Amino acid sequence: MNVKRFVSLLIIVGCFGPPLHAQGSFWDSPDAYLGQVPPSNTPKIFVPGLLADSGTFVMGRVAFSHDGKEFYYTQNDSWESGAHAKLKMMRYADHR
């Protein structure tokens, strides 16, 4: 997937994030946000050590699906080149 297409996907997914009125949904469960504390106005590292493979880093923005059960992100080994950039995804299924 090329970078422009990926950025478009992130923008689309970000625009259709979780509804603010979604009470009683997956977003309210302890499994939401990959089991992390829900986001706040204070920045902090998200799931340290879980997302990036050895020798790589998570780059740019991340996105959750509308229902909160899919998480999309990119990883790369260089800020100067996208030659090894990857779009990755985690999906909540079977209670994990």
Buried (B, 14 or more C-beta within 10 A) or exposed (E): EEEEEBEEBBEEBEEEEBEEEEEEEBBEEEBBBBEEEEEEEEEEEBBEEEBBEEEBEBBEEBBBBEEBBBBBBBBBBEEEEBEEBBBBEBEBEEEE
